[in-house]
Amino acid sequence: MGSVLSVLLVTFPFFALVLCGYLAARRGVLPQPAIPGLNTFVLYFALPCMLYRFGASTPIAQLLDPAVAGVYLLCALVMVTGTVLATRGPRMGWNDAAFGALVAAFPNTGFMGVPLLVALLGAQSAGPAIVTIVVDMVITTSLCIALSRLDGAGTHGVGVALRQAFRGMATNPMPWAIGLGALASALQVKLPGPVDKTVAMLADAASPVALFTIGAVLARSQMNQHEQVAVRDYVPVALAKLLLHPLLVWGAGTAAITLGVPLTPFALTVLVLLAALPSASNVSLLAEKFGANNGRVARIILVSTALAFLSFSGAVALLT
C-alpha cells in the first residue's frame, strides 16, 4: 500500500494544472474564444503524438489484449445500463439519461489518464490505457448516442445519429494515432531522427496543455450554463463514476482472474485506476451537439474532477 503523501505529491501537479486552467478562464485571464484553440492543439497535435509514441513503444500484444478489452467493456456496459435504469423516468428522457450514462462510464483517459498513470506506474501502463480509449470512443460512445435517439429527441433518428458518431470517430485523430502507433510497433518501424524529435516535442506538450485545457473547458461550461439543475440529477452520477465504476472493474477483473482469464494483476490495477478517473470532458461537447442537458453533464464532469483529487489519490494509495 503506497503512502498517501507520496501519491499526493505525484497527483497534485496534475490536478493543480486543471485548477490553473479553471481559474484562468473564470478570471478572464484566458479569453473564452481562445479555449477552442487550446483544445485543437491538444486534440489534433499534442495528444495524437503522445498516443503514437506510446503505441509505437508498446508491444503489439498489449495493444490487442482481449482480456483487458473484455473486462473493461463489460463494466462499461453495466455502468451505462445501470445509470440509464436509475435516471430515466418522467423527469428525464432517453437523451439526457443516455448522456448521463456516457459521462458515468467514460473516464478522462486521453487528456488525464495516460500521462497521470505513466507518471505513477511507468510506461507499461500505456498499453491497457490505450485499449480502453478505443473501447470508449468506438463502442461506449456509439451505444449511448444510439440510446439518446430512442425517445425521438431532436430531428435525427438512431441511424443518422450512429452515422454521425462514426463520422466523428473517423475524423478524430486519436484512433488514427493509436492505429499508426500499433502498426509501427508491429513492424518495428522507427521514425527518422528529426521527425521523431518533432513528435516527441509535441508529445511532451500534451500533458500540461491538456490538463490546463480541461480546467478552462469546465470553467466555460459552468459560466455558460445558467439554468438550475437539481443536485440529485448530477451528484449521484458523479459519485457513481468515482466510486462504483472502479469497484465494478475491480470486482469483474478479480472474478476474471479467478476464472482463468489471462488478465495480469498489473493490467487490472491500471483498469481500476482508469475507472477511478473523473468523467471525460469531451462528453460535454457531445451532449451539446445532440441537444441533451449540457448543464447537467458539465456539472457531473466538474464535480467528479474536483472530488477525484482525493478519491483517485486514495485509490492509488490502496492499489500500489
N, C-alpha and C positions, 0 to 999 in steps of 0.2 A: 504494500500500500504506500503510494507516494505521499510525500509531505505536502500538506495543503499549501503551505507558504511557498514551497519551491514550484508548485504548479501555478499558483497565482503570479509568481514572478515571470512565468512564460506567457500566460494568457493575458495578463494585464495590458501589455502594449497593443495587442490585437483589438481588445475592446476599447482601449483609450483612443485608438485611431478612429473607431466608429463614432465615439463621443466627439472627437475633434470635428469630424465632418458634420455631425448633427448641429453642434454649436455654431460652426461657421455658416451654415445655411440659415439657422434660426436668427442669428445676429445680423444677417445680411452681408457678412464679410465675403461669402461666396454667393454671388447672384444666382437666383433660380435658373435663368437662361443658360448659365454655364454648366449646370449639372448634367444635361444630356451629353455635352462634350466629354466630360469625365467618364460617363457611362460608356460612350462609344469607344474611347481609348481602351478601357478595361476589356470590354466585350469583344472588340474586333482586333485588338493588337496585343495587349499585355497578357491577358488570360489565355488566349489560344497558344501563345508562345510558351507559357508555363506548362500548359497541359501537354503540348507536343513534347517538350523536353522530358517531362515525367514519363509520358508514354513511351518515348524512344529509349529511355534508360531502364524501363521496367520489363522483365522477362514476359514474353508474349503469353505464357501460360497463366500468369497472374491477371492479365488483362482479359482473358477469356475463361475466367473461373466460374463454372456453372453453380458451384455451391454458394459462393458469395452472392451471385445474382439471384439465385432461387430463394435463399433465406431473406434477403433484403426485399425482393419483390413481394413475397408472401406477406411480410409485415406491412409494406406499403398498402397492399390491397385491404388488409384488415383495418388499418387506420382510416382509409377512405370510406370503407363500408360502415365502420362504427361511427365516424363523425357524421356521415350523411343521415344515418338512422337516428342519431341523438339530436340533430339540429333541424332536420326538415319537418315542417308542420304548417299549421295555419299562418304562422308569423313569418315563415321563411320557405321560399320555393326552391326548386331544384337548382336554379342558377346560383343563389347565394350559398346554399348548402354544399354544392359541388366545389366552389372555390374555397369555402371554409375547410372542406376536406383536403383539398390540394395543399393549402397552407399548413395543415396539420401533419401532412405526410412528407412534405418536400423540404428537407433541410438546406441551409445555405452552404452547400458543399463547395461550389465553384469559387465564390468570392471569399469565403471564410474558411471552409473546412480543409481544403487541400493544403494551403500554406500553414494553417494552425497545426494540423496533425503531423505534417512533415517536421515542423519545429519541435513538436512534443515527442514523436515516436520514430522519426527518421524517414528517409526517402522511400523505404519499403512500404510505407502506409499509403503511398500514392496509388498503387495498383488497385486495391479494393475501393478506394475513394472514386477512382475514375469509372469503375464498373457501376457504382451507384449513381453517378451523374448520368450515365447513359440510360439506366432504368428509369430515373425520374423524368428525364427530358422526353424519352420516347414513349414509355408505357403509362406512367402515372399521370403525366400531364394530359396526354391524349384521352385517357379514360375520364378524367374529371371534366375536360371540355365537352366530351360527349354527354356526360351526365347533366351538365349545365344546360343543355338544349332540350331536355326532356319535357319541361313544362312550357315549351314554346316561347321562352323569353327571347326578346329581340326579334329580328326579322329572318334569321337563318335557321335552317334545320340541322339535324345531327350530322348528316353527310357533308353539308357545306362547312360546318364547324370543324369537322375532322380534317377536311381538305386544307382548311386554313391552318390548322395545327401542324399538319405535316409539311405544308409550305413554309411555315415559320421555322420548323426544325431544319429544313433544307437550307434556309438562309442564315441559320445560326452557325457561327464559325466554330463553336466549341466541339460539336460532334465531329466535324471535319478534322479539327486539330488532333482530337483523340485518335481518330482513324488513321491519320497520317503518322502519328507517333507510334501506333501499334504496328503499322506497316514497316516503319523504319526499324522497330525492334525486331520484327520477324526476319527482315532481310539484312539486319546488321548494317544499315546504311548510316554513314556519318556525313553531316553537312560540311561543306567547305569552311575553312577557318574563319574568314571574315563574316560569312553568313551566320555561322554558329555563334560568333561573338555578338552579332546584332540581335539574334533571337534570345541570347542569354541576357542581354541588357533589358530587352522588353519584358522578359520573364521575371527579372528581378524587380521590375516596377509594379508587377501585378498585385502583389500582396498589399503594400501600403496604399496604393491608389484605390484598389477595390474596397478596402475597409473604410477609407475616408469617404468613398462614394456611397457606400451603404448608409452611413450616417446622414449624408446630405439628402439622399433619396427618402429616408424615413422622415427627416425634418420637413421636406417639401410635401410629402403625403399628409403629414399632420397639419401643416399650415393651410393646405388647400381643401381640407375636408371640414366643413362647418356643421354638418348635420350631427345630431345627437345619436349615439349608438349605446344601447344598454350594455352595462358591464357584463351581464350574463351571456351576451352574444359574442364576446371576444376573449374574456379572461379564461374561461374553461378550455377553450380550444388552444390557447397559448400554453396553458399548463399541461394539456394532453401532449402537445408537441415536445415539451421539455422533459416530462416525466414518464408518461405512458409509452410513448414511442420507443425510447431506449430500453425500457423494461421489457417491452414486447420483443424487441430484437434480441435482447439477452436471453429471454426465455426460449424463443424459437431457435436461436443458434445453439444454445446448450442442449436442447432436445435433439437437434440435428446431429450434433457431435455424438451424443449418446446412441443414436440410431445408426452410426457408422458413416454419416455423410462426411466427405473429405473436406471439412472446414477447419482450418487451423485455429488454435486459440488466439493467435495474434490477429488474424483476419476478423475474428469475432469481436475482439476489443476495438478494432478500427470501426466496424459496423455500428457497435453500440455508441461509440463516441460521435460518429456522424449523425446518428439518430438523436443524440442529445444536443445537437446544434440548434440555434434558433431557426425560424422559418425563412425560406428563401425570399429575398426582397423582390425578385422578378415576378413573383405571383401577383403583386400589386398591379403591375403593368398589364398582365393578362386579364385580371379582374376588370380593370377599366375598359379594356378592349372589348370584352364580351358583355358589358353592361351590368356586372354584379355590383354589390355594395362595396365599393373600394374603401370607403371609410372604415368599415368593419375589418376588412383584410389588412389594411395598413396598421390598424391598432393591434391586431394579432401579431404582426411582424414586429412592431415596436415593443410590445410587452415581452414577447419571447426573447428579443435581442437584449433588452435591459436585464431581464432575470437570468439570462444564460451565463452572465459573468460568474455568478455564484453556482448555479446548478451544473453548468458544464465543467467548471473547475472542480466541483465536488465529484463528478463522475470520473474525471481524470485521476483524481487522488485515490478513488476507490479501485480503479481498474489497473493502475500502473504501479 
